Amino acid sequence: MDRRSSLAGLVTVGALAATTGALPRILRDLTDDESAAGVAGGGSAGSRTTGHWVNTWVSMPQLAEPHNLPPVPFTQDNLVFADATLRQTVRVSVGGRHLRLRVSNAFGGAALPITAVSVALPAGGEAGVSGIRPGTARQVTFSGRPSMVVPVGAQAVSDPLSFALAPGTNLTVTIYLAEGQASNNVTSHPGSRTTSHLLAGNHVLADELPAATPTDHWYLLSGVEVWSAASTAAAVVVGDSLTDGRGSTTNGNDRWPDQLLDRMRGHGPTSDLAVLNQAAGGNRVLNDGLGPNVLARLDRDVLAQSGVKWLILFEGVNDIGTAAATEAAQKAVADDLIAAYEQVVARTHAHGIRVYGATLLPFGGNTGYDDPAGFREGARRRVNDWIRTSRRFDGVVDFDRVTRDPANPRQLLAAYDVGDHLHLNPTGYRALADAVPLRLFTREPLPPGFGFQ
């Protein structure tokens, strides 16, 4: 189809959109700048007919615990974010020339009235800063309108916005809520390891937020998507605090999925792949902990994400560590974890997604999880043996092998241990990132019978 034919088609679409109240600006964003191919993940208007949306960043939505609510005065009785500007930065995986946001009210106790939203490039390109680069702020719309009320339990997807976004860079998202949300049940991601900023009043387009209140949590924002070439795809990591980055550097983006992304960007065949971190500290596979259990959140956090081709499942240590330290309880939790992994594989394969199992790290010496009789260690080894040998996963990432102390396999290597004998420091997270074989992300056709149990 030539350019005139493409534009004629878009004019027809524009006429239809006008009858539903959509703004012509959305169509202008999709047709401007035919030379967009110079930006990674972008492409010409012709490629947009064969492209698709891919999540470039995600955050696992969960209910904010009382101590993780916005700081006073942005939390009041049954009210949060009243007349407040919330500015957050996120690091994207792949880039593009068009993006859209996902705002979540999955755990909100009342409707979420969003008044205005903008995106911009952060000052200095840095994570966790309150300023933005002058002249980069762009207003975000929802169905052609600047505001949106997100019902309880729902999410809102913004309109496509023309915005040049380079891969591996930080993006600033600013949200203003004039009325606030009339509840203290708030959708959040407490383990952001990134500083957000709150300021009274509407400052959604302001270059600076003087005297803003910092808080190291994310709220309301659950995803950023980019319009990408048909070959662009995403790998989702489902995990707990070891993937959420406990022990990593605040505003450093040195969790192991971040460091895996850095490796992939430097490797030609994987340089255009997104890495999506769907983890939360304290999360479990079998039972709710901090956030819903893996079997409950699989559809939302994996299957509903855009462009996903691979899943890395690295979770289970919290199930073992919170089950009773008896032989019977640990046998039961190991059996149940294996059955749950089977469920994850079956459900994910049905969507044409390959699943890779990651072995569980040692926790010897941890005050809460290690038991003198070694029943929990026995369960961990049994689960790891199944991950390695069952052939139910499409591949195995052996994190246990690279992090354990050869002289004492029940414990982490001291050089990787953040100090609690359970979580890793940035060097340890680098070891995890380096242990992931990049060949797992080759774009091969699915084998015959894929997904049949």
PAVO-948734 format. One record per residue (C-alpha): x, y, z; residue number from 0; residue in three letters. Coordinates in nm, 2 decimals, always signed. Example, Ala and Ser with C-alpha at 12.3 -4.5 7.8 and 13.67 -1.06 7.14 Angstrom:
- +1.23 | -0.45 | +0.78 | 0 | Ala
- +1.37 | -0.11 | +0.71 | 1 | Ser
END
This chain:
- +0.00 | +0.00 | +0.00 | 0 | Met
- +0.14 | +0.34 | -0.10 | 1 | Asp
- +0.14 | +0.65 | +0.12 | 2 | Arg
- -0.16 | +0.81 | -0.04 | 3 | Arg
- -0.36 | +0.49 | +0.01 | 4 | Ser
- -0.25 | +0.46 | +0.37 | 5 | Ser
- -0.35 | +0.82 | +0.44 | 6 | Leu
- -0.68 | +0.77 | +0.27 | 7 | Ala
- -0.75 | +0.47 | +0.49 | 8 | Gly
- -0.66 | +0.67 | +0.80 | 9 | Leu
- -0.88 | +0.96 | +0.69 | 10 | Val
- -1.17 | +0.71 | +0.68 | 11 | Thr
- -1.08 | +0.58 | +1.02 | 12 | Val
- -1.06 | +0.94 | +1.14 | 13 | Gly
- -1.41 | +1.02 | +1.02 | 14 | Ala
- -1.54 | +0.72 | +1.22 | 15 | Leu
- -1.34 | +0.81 | +1.52 | 16 | Ala
- -1.48 | +1.16 | +1.52 | 17 | Ala
- -1.83 | +1.02 | +1.57 | 18 | Thr
- -1.71 | +0.86 | +1.89 | 19 | Thr
- -1.53 | +1.16 | +2.03 | 20 | Gly
- -1.17 | +1.05 | +1.97 | 21 | Ala
- -0.93 | +1.34 | +1.90 | 22 | Leu
- -0.77 | +1.38 | +1.55 | 23 | Pro
- -0.44 | +1.43 | +1.74 | 24 | Arg
- -0.43 | +1.05 | +1.79 | 25 | Ile
- -0.43 | +1.00 | +1.41 | 26 | Leu
- -0.17 | +1.27 | +1.36 | 27 | Arg
- +0.05 | +1.10 | +1.60 | 28 | Asp
- +0.02 | +0.78 | +1.41 | 29 | Leu
- +0.09 | +0.94 | +1.07 | 30 | Thr
- +0.35 | +1.20 | +1.13 | 31 | Asp
- +0.73 | +1.16 | +1.08 | 32 | Asp
- +0.76 | +0.90 | +0.80 | 33 | Glu
- +1.13 | +0.89 | +0.87 | 34 | Ser
- +1.08 | +0.72 | +1.21 | 35 | Ala
- +1.28 | +0.41 | +1.11 | 36 | Ala
- +1.59 | +0.57 | +1.25 | 37 | Gly
- +1.48 | +0.51 | +1.61 | 38 | Val
- +1.51 | +0.16 | +1.75 | 39 | Ala
- +1.17 | -0.01 | +1.77 | 40 | Gly
- +1.01 | +0.25 | +1.55 | 41 | Gly
- +0.97 | +0.21 | +1.18 | 42 | Gly
- +0.79 | +0.37 | +0.90 | 43 | Ser
- +0.42 | +0.40 | +0.86 | 44 | Ala
- +0.43 | +0.10 | +0.64 | 45 | Gly
- +0.59 | -0.11 | +0.92 | 46 | Ser
- +0.31 | +0.01 | +1.16 | 47 | Arg
- +0.07 | -0.20 | +0.96 | 48 | Thr
- +0.27 | -0.51 | +1.05 | 49 | Thr
- +0.40 | -0.41 | +1.39 | 50 | Gly
- +0.25 | -0.47 | +1.73 | 51 | His
- +0.24 | -0.35 | +2.09 | 52 | Trp
- +0.51 | -0.48 | +2.32 | 53 | Val
- +0.54 | -0.40 | +2.69 | 54 | Asn
- +0.87 | -0.24 | +2.75 | 55 | Thr
- +0.83 | -0.20 | +3.12 | 56 | Trp
- +0.59 | -0.34 | +3.38 | 57 | Val
- +0.54 | -0.34 | +3.76 | 58 | Ser
- +0.35 | -0.61 | +3.94 | 59 | Met
- +0.04 | -0.45 | +4.09 | 60 | Pro
- -0.02 | -0.52 | +4.46 | 61 | Gln
- -0.21 | -0.37 | +4.75 | 62 | Leu
- -0.01 | -0.11 | +4.94 | 63 | Ala
- +0.04 | -0.22 | +5.31 | 64 | Glu
- -0.03 | +0.06 | +5.56 | 65 | Pro
- +0.34 | +0.14 | +5.60 | 66 | His
- +0.38 | +0.16 | +5.23 | 67 | Asn
- +0.10 | +0.41 | +5.16 | 68 | Leu
- +0.19 | +0.76 | +5.03 | 69 | Pro
- +0.35 | +0.97 | +5.31 | 70 | Pro
- +0.14 | +1.23 | +5.49 | 71 | Val
- -0.03 | +1.46 | +5.39 | 72 | Pro
- -0.09 | +1.25 | +5.07 | 73 | Phe
- -0.27 | +0.98 | +5.28 | 74 | Thr
- -0.57 | +1.08 | +5.49 | 75 | Gln
- -0.86 | +0.87 | +5.63 | 76 | Asp
- -1.01 | +0.70 | +5.33 | 77 | Asn
- -0.84 | +0.93 | +5.09 | 78 | Leu
- -0.50 | +0.93 | +4.90 | 79 | Val
- -0.34 | +1.17 | +4.65 | 80 | Phe
- -0.60 | +1.45 | +4.69 | 81 | Ala
- -0.49 | +1.75 | +4.48 | 82 | Asp
- -0.15 | +1.57 | +4.43 | 83 | Ala
- +0.10 | +1.54 | +4.16 | 84 | Thr
- +0.28 | +1.20 | +4.15 | 85 | Leu
- +0.60 | +1.19 | +3.94 | 86 | Arg
- +0.77 | +0.85 | +3.88 | 87 | Gln
- +1.06 | +0.72 | +3.66 | 88 | Thr
- +1.08 | +0.38 | +3.50 | 89 | Val
- +1.35 | +0.22 | +3.29 | 90 | Arg
- +1.23 | +0.09 | +2.96 | 91 | Val
- +1.36 | -0.22 | +2.78 | 92 | Ser
- +1.30 | -0.16 | +2.41 | 93 | Val
- +1.24 | +0.17 | +2.24 | 94 | Gly
- +1.00 | +0.31 | +1.98 | 95 | Gly
- +0.84 | +0.62 | +1.85 | 96 | Arg
- +0.49 | +0.56 | +1.99 | 97 | His
- +0.40 | +0.46 | +2.34 | 98 | Leu
- +0.10 | +0.41 | +2.56 | 99 | Arg
- +0.06 | +0.37 | +2.94 | 100 | Leu
- -0.13 | +0.12 | +3.15 | 101 | Arg
- -0.28 | +0.26 | +3.48 | 102 | Val
- -0.40 | +0.00 | +3.72 | 103 | Ser
- -0.67 | +0.01 | +3.99 | 104 | Asn
- -0.65 | -0.36 | +4.05 | 105 | Ala
- -0.65 | -0.33 | +4.43 | 106 | Phe
- -0.81 | +0.01 | +4.47 | 107 | Gly
- -1.10 | +0.03 | +4.72 | 108 | Gly
- -1.27 | +0.30 | +4.51 | 109 | Ala
- -1.28 | +0.43 | +4.16 | 110 | Ala
- -0.95 | +0.60 | +4.05 | 111 | Leu
- -1.02 | +0.95 | +3.90 | 112 | Pro
- -0.71 | +1.04 | +3.69 | 113 | Ile
- -0.72 | +1.41 | +3.61 | 114 | Thr
- -0.41 | +1.45 | +3.39 | 115 | Ala
- -0.11 | +1.25 | +3.29 | 116 | Val
- +0.21 | +1.34 | +3.11 | 117 | Ser
- +0.53 | +1.17 | +2.99 | 118 | Val
- +0.87 | +1.33 | +2.96 | 119 | Ala
- +1.24 | +1.25 | +2.97 | 120 | Leu
- +1.39 | +1.28 | +3.31 | 121 | Pro
- +1.65 | +1.55 | +3.39 | 122 | Ala
- +1.99 | +1.41 | +3.30 | 123 | Gly
- +1.83 | +1.09 | +3.19 | 124 | Gly
- +1.85 | +0.97 | +3.55 | 125 | Glu
- +1.63 | +0.74 | +3.75 | 126 | Ala
- +1.45 | +0.87 | +4.06 | 127 | Gly
- +1.48 | +1.24 | +3.98 | 128 | Val
- +1.20 | +1.49 | +4.02 | 129 | Ser
- +1.29 | +1.71 | +3.73 | 130 | Gly
- +1.23 | +1.66 | +3.36 | 131 | Ile
- +1.42 | +1.77 | +3.05 | 132 | Arg
- +1.27 | +2.10 | +2.94 | 133 | Pro
- +1.05 | +2.08 | +2.63 | 134 | Gly
- +1.00 | +1.70 | +2.65 | 135 | Thr
- +0.67 | +1.68 | +2.84 | 136 | Ala
- +0.38 | +1.55 | +2.64 | 137 | Arg
- +0.02 | +1.52 | +2.76 | 138 | Gln
- -0.13 | +1.17 | +2.76 | 139 | Val
- -0.50 | +1.11 | +2.67 | 140 | Thr
- -0.75 | +0.83 | +2.72 | 141 | Phe
- -1.00 | +0.78 | +2.45 | 142 | Ser
- -0.92 | +1.13 | +2.33 | 143 | Gly
- -0.97 | +1.29 | +2.67 | 144 | Arg
- -0.71 | +1.42 | +2.92 | 145 | Pro
- -0.88 | +1.25 | +3.22 | 146 | Ser
- -1.01 | +0.90 | +3.30 | 147 | Met
- -1.19 | +0.73 | +3.58 | 148 | Val
- -1.06 | +0.38 | +3.63 | 149 | Val
- -1.32 | +0.14 | +3.79 | 150 | Pro
- -1.24 | -0.07 | +4.09 | 151 | Val
- -1.03 | -0.38 | +3.98 | 152 | Gly
- -0.98 | -0.24 | +3.62 | 153 | Ala
- -0.70 | -0.08 | +3.43 | 154 | Gln
- -0.69 | +0.20 | +3.17 | 155 | Ala
- -0.48 | +0.20 | +2.85 | 156 | Val
- -0.39 | +0.54 | +2.72 | 157 | Ser
- -0.41 | +0.65 | +2.36 | 158 | Asp
- -0.10 | +0.59 | +2.14 | 159 | Pro
- +0.13 | +0.89 | +2.18 | 160 | Leu
- +0.41 | +1.00 | +1.94 | 161 | Ser
- +0.72 | +1.00 | +2.17 | 162 | Phe
- +1.07 | +0.91 | +2.07 | 163 | Ala
- +1.20 | +0.66 | +2.33 | 164 | Leu
- +1.54 | +0.50 | +2.32 | 165 | Ala
- +1.59 | +0.15 | +2.45 | 166 | Pro
- +1.74 | +0.10 | +2.79 | 167 | Gly
- +1.66 | +0.46 | +2.90 | 168 | Thr
- +1.45 | +0.62 | +3.18 | 169 | Asn
- +1.10 | +0.76 | +3.12 | 170 | Leu
- +0.92 | +1.00 | +3.35 | 171 | Thr
- +0.54 | +0.96 | +3.41 | 172 | Val
- +0.36 | +1.23 | +3.60 | 173 | Thr
- +0.00 | +1.19 | +3.72 | 174 | Ile
- -0.23 | +1.45 | +3.88 | 175 | Tyr
- -0.54 | +1.36 | +4.08 | 176 | Leu
- -0.75 | +1.66 | +4.16 | 177 | Ala
- -1.00 | +1.46 | +4.38 | 178 | Glu
- -0.77 | +1.19 | +4.49 | 179 | Gly
- -0.88 | +0.83 | +4.54 | 180 | Gln
- -1.15 | +0.78 | +4.81 | 181 | Ala
- -0.99 | +0.48 | +4.99 | 182 | Ser
- -0.68 | +0.37 | +5.17 | 183 | Asn
- -0.67 | +0.06 | +4.95 | 184 | Asn
- -0.43 | +0.16 | +4.68 | 185 | Val
- -0.26 | -0.02 | +4.39 | 186 | Thr
- +0.11 | +0.01 | +4.42 | 187 | Ser
- +0.45 | -0.16 | +4.39 | 188 | His
- +0.63 | -0.10 | +4.72 | 189 | Pro
- +0.96 | -0.25 | +4.61 | 190 | Gly
- +1.03 | +0.00 | +4.33 | 191 | Ser
- +1.40 | +0.05 | +4.43 | 192 | Arg
- +1.33 | +0.39 | +4.26 | 193 | Thr
- +1.24 | +0.72 | +4.41 | 194 | Thr
- +0.91 | +0.88 | +4.33 | 195 | Ser
- +0.80 | +1.24 | +4.41 | 196 | His
- +0.48 | +1.39 | +4.54 | 197 | Leu
- +0.37 | +1.76 | +4.55 | 198 | Leu
- +0.04 | +1.93 | +4.62 | 199 | Ala
- -0.13 | +2.09 | +4.32 | 200 | Gly
- -0.12 | +2.03 | +3.95 | 201 | Asn
- +0.24 | +2.02 | +3.83 | 202 | His
- +0.19 | +1.76 | +3.56 | 203 | Val
- +0.38 | +1.96 | +3.29 | 204 | Leu
- +0.63 | +2.13 | +3.53 | 205 | Ala
- +1.00 | +2.10 | +3.46 | 206 | Asp
- +1.08 | +2.10 | +3.83 | 207 | Glu
- +0.89 | +1.99 | +4.15 | 208 | Leu
- +1.05 | +2.21 | +4.42 | 209 | Pro
- +1.02 | +2.08 | +4.77 | 210 | Ala
- +0.85 | +1.76 | +4.66 | 211 | Ala
- +0.82 | +1.47 | +4.90 | 212 | Thr
- +1.02 | +1.17 | +4.80 | 213 | Pro
- +0.90 | +0.81 | +4.85 | 214 | Thr
- +1.07 | +0.49 | +4.73 | 215 | Asp
- +0.75 | +0.33 | +4.59 | 216 | His
- +0.56 | +0.32 | +4.27 | 217 | Trp
- +0.18 | +0.37 | +4.26 | 218 | Tyr
- -0.09 | +0.33 | +4.00 | 219 | Leu
- +0.13 | +0.28 | +3.70 | 220 | Leu
- +0.16 | -0.09 | +3.58 | 221 | Ser
- +0.30 | -0.08 | +3.23 | 222 | Gly
- +0.45 | +0.10 | +2.94 | 223 | Val
- +0.40 | -0.03 | +2.59 | 224 | Glu
- +0.57 | +0.07 | +2.26 | 225 | Val
- +0.47 | +0.00 | +1.90 | 226 | Trp
- +0.74 | -0.22 | +1.77 | 227 | Ser
- +0.85 | -0.42 | +1.47 | 228 | Ala
- +0.68 | -0.76 | +1.43 | 229 | Ala
- +1.01 | -0.93 | +1.54 | 230 | Ser
- +1.02 | -0.75 | +1.88 | 231 | Thr
- +0.92 | -0.97 | +2.17 | 232 | Ala
- +0.93 | -0.98 | +2.55 | 233 | Ala
- +1.05 | -1.22 | +2.82 | 234 | Ala
- +0.87 | -1.20 | +3.15 | 235 | Val
- +1.03 | -1.29 | +3.48 | 236 | Val
- +0.80 | -1.41 | +3.76 | 237 | Val
- +0.96 | -1.40 | +4.10 | 238 | Gly
- +0.99 | -1.28 | +4.45 | 239 | Asp
- +1.22 | -1.04 | +4.63 | 240 | Ser
- +1.53 | -1.19 | +4.46 | 241 | Leu
- +1.39 | -1.07 | +4.13 | 242 | Thr
- +1.23 | -0.75 | +4.27 | 243 | Asp
- +1.58 | -0.65 | +4.37 | 244 | Gly
- +1.61 | -0.67 | +4.75 | 245 | Arg
- +1.97 | -0.58 | +4.81 | 246 | Gly
- +2.01 | -0.39 | +4.48 | 247 | Ser
- +2.09 | -0.01 | +4.46 | 248 | Thr
- +1.80 | +0.24 | +4.49 | 249 | Thr
- +1.79 | +0.42 | +4.15 | 250 | Asn
- +2.07 | +0.20 | +4.03 | 251 | Gly
- +1.86 | -0.04 | +3.81 | 252 | Asn
- +2.10 | -0.32 | +3.90 | 253 | Asp
- +1.84 | -0.60 | +3.98 | 254 | Arg
- +1.93 | -0.91 | +3.79 | 255 | Trp
- +1.66 | -0.86 | +3.52 | 256 | Pro
- +1.81 | -0.51 | +3.46 | 257 | Asp
- +2.16 | -0.66 | +3.42 | 258 | Gln
- +2.02 | -0.93 | +3.20 | 259 | Leu
- +1.87 | -0.66 | +2.98 | 260 | Leu
- +2.21 | -0.50 | +2.95 | 261 | Asp
- +2.36 | -0.83 | +2.84 | 262 | Arg
- +2.09 | -0.88 | +2.58 | 263 | Met
- +2.12 | -0.53 | +2.44 | 264 | Arg
- +2.49 | -0.60 | +2.38 | 265 | Gly
- +2.41 | -0.93 | +2.19 | 266 | His
- +2.29 | -0.88 | +1.84 | 267 | Gly
- +2.02 | -1.15 | +1.82 | 268 | Pro
- +1.86 | -1.04 | +2.15 | 269 | Thr
- +1.92 | -0.66 | +2.13 | 270 | Ser
- +1.56 | -0.58 | +2.05 | 271 | Asp
- +1.40 | -0.80 | +2.32 | 272 | Leu
- +1.22 | -0.66 | +2.63 | 273 | Ala
- +1.27 | -0.79 | +2.98 | 274 | Val
- +0.97 | -0.75 | +3.21 | 275 | Leu
- +1.00 | -0.78 | +3.58 | 276 | Asn
- +0.68 | -0.92 | +3.74 | 277 | Gln
- +0.82 | -0.99 | +4.09 | 278 | Ala
- +0.73 | -0.87 | +4.44 | 279 | Ala
- +0.91 | -0.92 | +4.77 | 280 | Gly
- +0.74 | -1.19 | +4.99 | 281 | Gly
- +0.54 | -1.33 | +4.70 | 282 | Asn
- +0.46 | -1.70 | +4.69 | 283 | Arg
- +0.36 | -1.96 | +4.43 | 284 | Val
- +0.09 | -2.14 | +4.63 | 285 | Leu
- -0.05 | -1.89 | +4.87 | 286 | Asn
- -0.11 | -1.52 | +4.89 | 287 | Asp
- +0.17 | -1.33 | +5.06 | 288 | Gly
- +0.27 | -0.99 | +4.95 | 289 | Leu
- +0.06 | -0.98 | +4.64 | 290 | Gly
- -0.15 | -1.26 | +4.50 | 291 | Pro
- +0.00 | -1.61 | +4.46 | 292 | Asn
- +0.16 | -1.70 | +4.12 | 293 | Val
- -0.13 | -1.92 | +4.01 | 294 | Leu
- -0.37 | -1.64 | +4.08 | 295 | Ala
- -0.17 | -1.37 | +3.91 | 296 | Arg
- -0.04 | -1.56 | +3.61 | 297 | Leu
- -0.31 | -1.44 | +3.37 | 298 | Asp
- -0.27 | -1.07 | +3.46 | 299 | Arg
- +0.10 | -1.06 | +3.50 | 300 | Asp
- +0.21 | -1.29 | +3.21 | 301 | Val
- -0.06 | -1.39 | +2.97 | 302 | Leu
- -0.22 | -1.04 | +2.94 | 303 | Ala
- +0.11 | -0.87 | +2.87 | 304 | Gln
- +0.18 | -0.75 | +2.52 | 305 | Ser
- +0.43 | -0.93 | +2.30 | 306 | Gly
- +0.54 | -1.20 | +2.55 | 307 | Val
- +0.72 | -1.51 | +2.40 | 308 | Lys
- +0.91 | -1.64 | +2.70 | 309 | Trp
- +0.86 | -1.68 | +3.08 | 310 | Leu
- +1.13 | -1.73 | +3.34 | 311 | Ile
- +0.98 | -1.88 | +3.66 | 312 | Leu
- +1.20 | -1.81 | +3.96 | 313 | Phe
- +0.99 | -1.85 | +4.27 | 314 | Glu
- +0.92 | -2.10 | +4.55 | 315 | Gly
- +1.17 | -2.02 | +4.82 | 316 | Val
- +0.91 | -1.82 | +5.02 | 317 | Asn
- +0.67 | -2.12 | +5.00 | 318 | Asp
- +0.94 | -2.35 | +5.15 | 319 | Ile
- +1.05 | -2.09 | +5.41 | 320 | Gly
- +0.71 | -2.02 | +5.54 | 321 | Thr
- +0.59 | -2.38 | +5.56 | 322 | Ala
- +0.65 | -2.56 | +5.89 | 323 | Ala
- +1.00 | -2.71 | +5.94 | 324 | Ala
- +0.88 | -3.07 | +5.97 | 325 | Thr
- +0.94 | -3.36 | +5.74 | 326 | Glu
- +0.57 | -3.39 | +5.65 | 327 | Ala
- +0.51 | -3.02 | +5.58 | 328 | Ala
- +0.82 | -2.99 | +5.36 | 329 | Gln
- +0.73 | -3.30 | +5.16 | 330 | Lys
- +0.39 | -3.15 | +5.11 | 331 | Ala
- +0.51 | -2.81 | +5.00 | 332 | Val
- +0.77 | -2.96 | +4.76 | 333 | Ala
- +0.49 | -3.18 | +4.61 | 334 | Asp
- +0.26 | -2.88 | +4.58 | 335 | Asp
- +0.53 | -2.66 | +4.42 | 336 | Leu
- +0.60 | -2.92 | +4.16 | 337 | Ile
- +0.23 | -2.95 | +4.08 | 338 | Ala
- +0.20 | -2.57 | +4.06 | 339 | Ala
- +0.50 | -2.55 | +3.82 | 340 | Tyr
- +0.32 | -2.80 | +3.60 | 341 | Glu
- +0.01 | -2.58 | +3.60 | 342 | Gln
- +0.21 | -2.27 | +3.51 | 343 | Val
- +0.37 | -2.46 | +3.22 | 344 | Val
- +0.04 | -2.60 | +3.09 | 345 | Ala
- -0.14 | -2.26 | +3.11 | 346 | Arg
- +0.15 | -2.07 | +2.95 | 347 | Thr
- +0.21 | -2.32 | +2.68 | 348 | His
- -0.15 | -2.28 | +2.57 | 349 | Ala
- -0.06 | -1.92 | +2.47 | 350 | His
- +0.24 | -2.02 | +2.27 | 351 | Gly
- +0.49 | -1.90 | +2.53 | 352 | Ile
- +0.80 | -2.10 | +2.62 | 353 | Arg
- +0.87 | -2.15 | +3.00 | 354 | Val
- +1.21 | -2.17 | +3.16 | 355 | Tyr
- +1.25 | -2.29 | +3.52 | 356 | Gly
- +1.51 | -2.13 | +3.75 | 357 | Ala
- +1.65 | -2.33 | +4.04 | 358 | Thr
- +1.60 | -2.19 | +4.39 | 359 | Leu
- +1.89 | -2.04 | +4.58 | 360 | Leu
- +2.04 | -2.17 | +4.91 | 361 | Pro
- +1.94 | -2.00 | +5.23 | 362 | Phe
- +2.16 | -2.17 | +5.48 | 363 | Gly
- +2.22 | -1.94 | +5.78 | 364 | Gly
- +1.91 | -1.73 | +5.73 | 365 | Asn
- +1.74 | -1.68 | +6.06 | 366 | Thr
- +1.39 | -1.72 | +5.94 | 367 | Gly
- +1.42 | -1.99 | +5.68 | 368 | Tyr
- +1.70 | -2.22 | +5.77 | 369 | Asp
- +1.61 | -2.50 | +6.01 | 370 | Asp
- +1.86 | -2.71 | +6.21 | 371 | Pro
- +1.72 | -3.04 | +6.09 | 372 | Ala
- +1.75 | -2.94 | +5.73 | 373 | Gly
- +1.39 | -3.02 | +5.63 | 374 | Phe
- +1.36 | -2.70 | +5.43 | 375 | Arg
- +1.69 | -2.76 | +5.26 | 376 | Glu
- +1.57 | -3.10 | +5.16 | 377 | Gly
- +1.26 | -2.96 | +5.00 | 378 | Ala
- +1.47 | -2.70 | +4.81 | 379 | Arg
- +1.70 | -2.97 | +4.68 | 380 | Arg
- +1.41 | -3.19 | +4.58 | 381 | Arg
- +1.24 | -2.90 | +4.39 | 382 | Val
- +1.56 | -2.81 | +4.22 | 383 | Asn
- +1.62 | -3.17 | +4.11 | 384 | Asp
- +1.28 | -3.18 | +3.96 | 385 | Trp
- +1.34 | -2.85 | +3.77 | 386 | Ile
- +1.67 | -2.98 | +3.63 | 387 | Arg
- +1.55 | -3.33 | +3.54 | 388 | Thr
- +1.18 | -3.34 | +3.47 | 389 | Ser
- +1.20 | -3.20 | +3.12 | 390 | Arg
- +0.87 | -3.02 | +3.18 | 391 | Arg
- +1.03 | -2.68 | +3.13 | 392 | Phe
- +1.15 | -2.57 | +2.79 | 393 | Asp
- +1.49 | -2.49 | +2.95 | 394 | Gly
- +1.66 | -2.46 | +3.28 | 395 | Val
- +1.84 | -2.16 | +3.43 | 396 | Val
- +2.06 | -2.30 | +3.71 | 397 | Asp
- +2.09 | -2.01 | +3.96 | 398 | Phe
- +2.16 | -2.24 | +4.25 | 399 | Asp
- +2.47 | -2.37 | +4.08 | 400 | Arg
- +2.63 | -2.03 | +4.03 | 401 | Val
- +2.54 | -1.88 | +4.37 | 402 | Thr
- +2.61 | -2.16 | +4.62 | 403 | Arg
- +2.93 | -2.18 | +4.81 | 404 | Asp
- +3.12 | -2.49 | +4.68 | 405 | Pro
- +3.26 | -2.55 | +5.03 | 406 | Ala
- +2.90 | -2.54 | +5.18 | 407 | Asn
- +2.63 | -2.58 | +4.92 | 408 | Pro
- +2.36 | -2.49 | +5.17 | 409 | Arg
- +2.48 | -2.14 | +5.17 | 410 | Gln
- +2.53 | -1.85 | +4.93 | 411 | Leu
- +2.88 | -1.75 | +4.83 | 412 | Leu
- +2.99 | -1.47 | +5.07 | 413 | Ala
- +3.08 | -1.24 | +4.78 | 414 | Ala
- +2.72 | -1.25 | +4.66 | 415 | Tyr
- +2.54 | -1.24 | +5.00 | 416 | Asp
- +2.39 | -0.91 | +5.10 | 417 | Val
- +2.43 | -1.02 | +5.46 | 418 | Gly
- +2.11 | -1.20 | +5.55 | 419 | Asp
- +2.21 | -1.53 | +5.37 | 420 | His
- +1.90 | -1.51 | +5.15 | 421 | Leu
- +1.93 | -1.20 | +4.93 | 422 | His
- +2.20 | -1.09 | +4.69 | 423 | Leu
- +2.40 | -0.78 | +4.64 | 424 | Asn
- +2.45 | -0.62 | +4.30 | 425 | Pro
- +2.75 | -0.85 | +4.23 | 426 | Thr
- +2.53 | -1.15 | +4.31 | 427 | Gly
- +2.26 | -1.02 | +4.08 | 428 | Tyr
- +2.52 | -0.99 | +3.81 | 429 | Arg
- +2.60 | -1.36 | +3.85 | 430 | Ala
- +2.23 | -1.44 | +3.80 | 431 | Leu
- +2.21 | -1.23 | +3.49 | 432 | Ala
- +2.53 | -1.39 | +3.35 | 433 | Asp
- +2.39 | -1.74 | +3.42 | 434 | Ala
- +2.10 | -1.70 | +3.18 | 435 | Val
- +2.18 | -1.85 | +2.84 | 436 | Pro
- +2.10 | -1.60 | +2.57 | 437 | Leu
- +2.03 | -1.89 | +2.33 | 438 | Arg
- +1.71 | -1.94 | +2.52 | 439 | Leu
- +1.57 | -1.64 | +2.34 | 440 | Phe
- +1.62 | -1.75 | +1.98 | 441 | Thr
- +1.31 | -1.69 | +1.76 | 442 | Arg
- +1.25 | -2.05 | +1.66 | 443 | Glu
- +0.91 | -2.19 | +1.56 | 444 | Pro
- +0.73 | -2.38 | +1.82 | 445 | Leu
- +0.77 | -2.75 | +1.78 | 446 | Pro
- +0.48 | -2.97 | +1.66 | 447 | Pro
- +0.25 | -3.05 | +1.95 | 448 | Gly
- +0.37 | -2.77 | +2.16 | 449 | Phe
- +0.14 | -2.73 | +2.46 | 450 | Gly
- -0.02 | -3.07 | +2.44 | 451 | Phe
- -0.02 | -3.24 | +2.78 | 452 | Gln
END
